[in-house]
C-alpha cells in the first residue's frame, strides 16, 4: 500500500492547488539551456545605477539568437561595446556606432554561449567583434577610444563568465541577464592556429555592470529588423 501513497499525495496536491503547481514543476524541470534557446529581443536595459540605457545600445534593435549548438547570432555589437568600455567611454563613440554596426543590412554579430546542464542561474556569453584596417568597423571605434595600433587589426572575442540569468515567474518568455560582481571578463584573439591569446587592449576589470531584460520572439533576427525598418 505504501507504494501508492506518494503518487496519491501528489495528485491530491495538484487537485488542491490547481494547475499552477503542475506548471511550476514543469518549469523547474526544464533545463535552463533549453529555456534560453531561441530568438530574444532586449526590451529594457539599465546601468549599475538603475539608469535607462536601451536607447544607447539599440541600432535599431538588440536581438540575440541562441542556438542549441551554442552559437550566437545577434545585433549586439553596440551592447557589447557598452559593456566592455563603459558608459563614459561609450559616449565618445556613440555617434559612429550606427555607421559601424549596420544591422539594417546583412551584417550580424556572431558569438557563442555556454552553460551547465540542468537548472542553473549562471552562463557564459562570448561576443566576437572584428577590426579591419581601412573599413568602418571596430578598428575605427578602438582608435577613437585611444587604443594603440598594436591592438587594432584584430578580431576580439569578448567573453563574460557567470552572467546571472533568471526567468520571470518561472515562465520561459521573459529573461533577465545581470552582469554583476560575480561576472568576470576575459578578452582574447586567435593566432594562426586558431588558439586563443589574451588581448590586452583593454582592462577586463572595467566592464559595465548592467541588467538586461529580454523577451522571446517567434521570428528570426532579419525578419524582426526588416519589420522595424518598415
N, C-alpha and C positions, 0 to 999 in steps of 0.2 A: 504493500500500500504506500510506503514512503516514496517510492519512485514516481508516484503520481502527484505528490504534494506540491513540488516546485512548479511544474507546468500549470497546475490548477491555480496556484497562488499568482503566477504571472498573468494568467488570463483574467483573474479577478481584479488585479491592479489595473490592467488595461481597461476593463469594463468600468471601473470606478472613475478613472481619470480621463476617459475619452481617448481620442486619437492622439492627443499631444504627447503622451508618454511614449507611445509606439513610434511617433515621428522623431522624438528626441533620441530614442535608441538607434534608429536607422542613421540619423545624422552623426551620432557618436561613433558608429561602427564604420562609416565611410572614411577611407584614408584621406589625410589632408592633401596629398598629392592629387588624388582623383578629383577632389573638390576644387582644386586650383586650376586644373586643366581647362582650356577654352580661351575665348576672347573676352578681355576686360577693358573697360574704359575708366580712367581716373576721373572721378566726378567731384572730388574735393581734395585739397592739398594744403597743409599747414606747416609752418616752420616751427622751431622749438619753442617759440614764444606764443604759439597759437595764432599767428597771423596768416591770413589767406594768401596763398601763393599760386593758385591754379592758373591765374592769368599770366603768370611769368613763365610757365612751362608748356602751355598749350599752343601748338602751332600746326594745325588748328586744334587737334585733339591729342591727348596722350593715351595711347592704346597699347595693350600687350596681348599677344597670342602665345599662350603657354602650352607647349605640346607634350605628349606623353613620352617622347624621346628626349626630353629635357632641353629642346631647342626653344629659343625665344625670337619672335618677330615683333617689332614694336615701332612706335613713333616717339620713343622715349629719349631721344638724344638730348633735347633741352633739359628734361628732368634729370638725366644723368649728369649733365654739366652743372646743374644747380647743386646736386648732392655733392659732387666731388669738390667744386671750387668755392662753394658757399655763396650766400646771398649777396654779400658786399662785393665780392669779385664778379659775380654774375652780372651785376648792373653794368659793368664796363663792356660786356659783350652782348647784352640783350638786344641791341639794335641790329646786330648781324645774325642773330640766331635763325630767323625765318629764311634768310638767304642761304645759310649753310645747310639747314635741315629742311629741304624742300619736299615735305611729305605729300604735297598736293600732286607731285609727280609719282614716279615709280619707286623712289628710294625708300628703303625700310632699314631700320637699325636692327642688327642681329645680336644674339647673345645666347646664354644658357642659364638654366636654373637647376638647383639640386636640393633634394630634401630626403629625409629618412622615411622609411615606411611607417605605416600606422598613423595614429593621431598625434601629431606634433604641433608645436607652435613657433618653430623657427625654420627658416630656409635660407639658401644662398642664391643670390642673384648676380650674374656676371653680364655686363653690357659692353659691347665692342664698339669703339669709336675709331674711325680711320682718318689719318692725316696724310695728305698727298700734296707735294710741292706744286705750286702754280695753279691750284684749284681752290674754290671757296669751300673748304672743308674744315675739319678740326684744326689743321695747321694754322689757319688764319686766326681762329679763336685762341689757340695757345699762344700765338705771337702777341695778341692783344693783352693777354694775361701776364706777359713778361717772361714766359718760359723760354729758356735758351734754345738755340738752334739744334743742339745735340739731341733734343727730345722731340723735335717736330716731325720728322719724316718717319712716322711710326703708326702702327695700329695698337691702340691701348685697350687692354682687357680690364675693365673696372669691376672688381669682384667685391661684393658686400656679403660678409658672412653673418649668419644669425640675425637675419631680419625677422622681426616678430610678425606673425600672421594670425589673424583671428577672423571669425565669421560672425555676422550679426544674427543673434538668436538661433544659432546652430543651422541657419539657412546656408545655401551654397550660392546665393545670388549677390550678396554684398560682402566684400572682403576688405580688411584693413591691413595695411603694411606700416610697420613702425621701424624706422631706422633710429634706434635708441642707443643707450650707452652700453648695451651688451653687443651691439653690432660692431664689427670691425671691418676694415677695408684693406685690400691689397691690390696694387695696380701692376700689371705685367705686360710685356711684349713677348714676341716669339722669335727665336733665332731661325737660321736657315733649315734646321731640322724640325722645326715646329715645337721645340722645347721652350717652356716658359722661362722668362728672365724678368727680374724685378725692374719696373720702370720707376726711376727716381725723379721724375719731373715735378712731382707734387707730393706734399706731406699727407700721408694716409690718415693722420690723426685729426685733420682739419675738415673732414667732410661734414655736411649739414645733417643734423638730427631732425628728420621730418616725418610727418604722418600723411599717408595717402589712403583715400577711400576709393575702392574700385567696385564697379557694378558689371555684372556679366552681360554680355551681348550675344545675340544669335548670329549676326552677320560677320563676315570676315573683315579684316582691317581695311582693305582697299575699298570695299563697298561702303563702309562707315565714313571714310574720308570723302568719298565721292558724294555721298548724301549730304555731308556737312558743307560741301562746296556749292551745292545746288540751291 
